[in-house]
Amino acid sequence: MIAPSTTALAAERPNPELKRTLDLVERPRETHDVCQKYLKTTEAARYLHRSVSWLLRCGAIPYVPDRPNLYSIHDLDDWFESHKHIPRS
């Protein structure tokens, strides 16, 4: 039997932190539908793969002020798309 390669093992084990964040975004909630459209500060930071302190200092992403702040998934996606780097060939 041939031993599986390291990359094959890595592909089988997804990043648990990313999985938890995606579960937060995708899981159905019992509360009002609007809860599915917003993430708390820590969830939004994980969604963007940034730190909470970076997100709080950033100031470029709109949010609903609260404790914790609420970030629209649509706004987070828009910010991400506008800050993508497209390499020249």
ZAFIKE-573506 format. One record per residue (C-alpha): y, x, z negated; residue number from 1. Coordinates in nm, 4 decimals. Layout:
BEGIN
         Y         X         Z  resi
         Y         X         Z   NUM
...
// end
This chain:
BEGIN
         Y         X         Z  resi
    0.0000    0.0000    0.0000     1
    0.3453    0.1297    0.0915     2
    0.6079    0.1302   -0.1844     3
    0.9179   -0.0790   -0.1052     4
    1.2336    0.1135   -0.0329     5
    1.5280    0.1176   -0.2717     6
    1.7441   -0.0821   -0.0308     7
    1.4756   -0.3484   -0.0004     8
    1.4627   -0.3787   -0.3789     9
    1.8413   -0.3998   -0.3998    10
    1.8436   -0.6762   -0.1402    11
    1.5931   -0.8746   -0.3462    12
    1.8044   -0.8497   -0.6635    13
    2.1423   -1.0164   -0.6071    14
    2.4410   -0.9170   -0.8170    15
    2.4117   -1.1362   -1.1308    16
    2.7895   -1.1388   -1.1870    17
    2.8528   -1.2708   -0.8336    18
    2.5734   -1.5254   -0.8728    19
    2.7318   -1.6595   -1.1943    20
    3.0693   -1.6915   -1.0216    21
    2.9195   -1.8685   -0.7207    22
    2.7272   -2.0985   -0.9549    23
    3.0561   -2.1892   -1.1225    24
    3.2108   -2.2732   -0.7866    25
    2.9142   -2.4568   -0.6369    26
    2.7643   -2.6438   -0.9321    27
    2.8416   -3.0130   -0.9652    28
    3.0430   -3.1115   -1.2689    29
    3.0288   -3.4332   -1.4644    30
    3.4064   -3.4485   -1.5023    31
    3.6661   -3.5550   -1.2484    32
    3.6342   -3.4188   -0.8928    33
    3.9551   -3.2136   -0.9292    34
    3.7707   -2.9721   -1.1641    35
    3.5660   -2.8471   -0.8705    36
    3.8792   -2.7313   -0.6882    37
    4.0180   -2.5076   -0.9643    38
    3.8971   -2.1972   -1.1463    39
    4.0087   -2.0662   -1.4830    40
    4.1721   -1.7228   -1.4965    41
    3.8506   -1.5320   -1.5736    42
    3.6572   -1.7231   -1.3068    43
    3.9303   -1.6629   -1.0478    44
    3.9366   -1.2896   -1.1275    45
    3.5582   -1.2700   -1.0829    46
    3.5835   -1.4713   -0.7599    47
    3.8251   -1.2096   -0.6165    48
    3.6346   -0.9138   -0.7712    49
    3.9470   -0.8153   -0.9652    50
    4.0295   -0.7789   -1.3334    51
    4.1951   -1.0539   -1.5349    52
    4.4919   -0.8251   -1.6063    53
    4.5374   -0.7609   -1.2326    54
    4.5343   -1.1335   -1.1600    55
    4.7897   -1.2074   -1.4325    56
    5.0209   -0.9271   -1.3092    57
    4.9756   -1.0036   -0.9396    58
    5.2135   -1.2978   -0.9169    59
    5.1333   -1.3545   -0.5470    60
    4.8696   -1.6224   -0.6022    61
    4.9948   -1.9687   -0.7005    62
    4.8507   -2.1211   -1.0174    63
    4.8889   -2.4148   -1.2517    64
    5.0265   -2.2770   -1.5788    65
    4.8027   -2.3675   -1.8675    66
    4.5872   -2.1940   -2.1245    67
    4.3985   -2.0635   -1.9296    68
    4.5835   -2.0812   -1.5985    69
    4.4116   -2.2743   -1.3208    70
    4.3780   -2.1298   -0.9709    71
    4.2968   -2.3337   -0.6613    72
    3.9932   -2.2038   -0.4744    73
    4.1807   -2.2799   -0.1512    74
    4.4754   -2.0596   -0.2632    75
    4.2388   -1.7785   -0.3637    76
    4.0675   -1.7942   -0.0239    77
    4.4049   -1.7968    0.1549    78
    4.5228   -1.4926   -0.0423    79
    4.1990   -1.3095    0.0362    80
    4.2228   -1.3866    0.4095    81
    4.5862   -1.2722    0.4267    82
    4.5036   -0.9397    0.2560    83
    4.2000   -0.8416    0.4593    84
    4.2174   -0.5016    0.6242    85
    4.1021   -0.5032    0.9856    86
    4.0325   -0.1487    1.1026    87
    4.1495   -0.0426    1.4441    88
    3.8848    0.0781    1.6830    89
// end
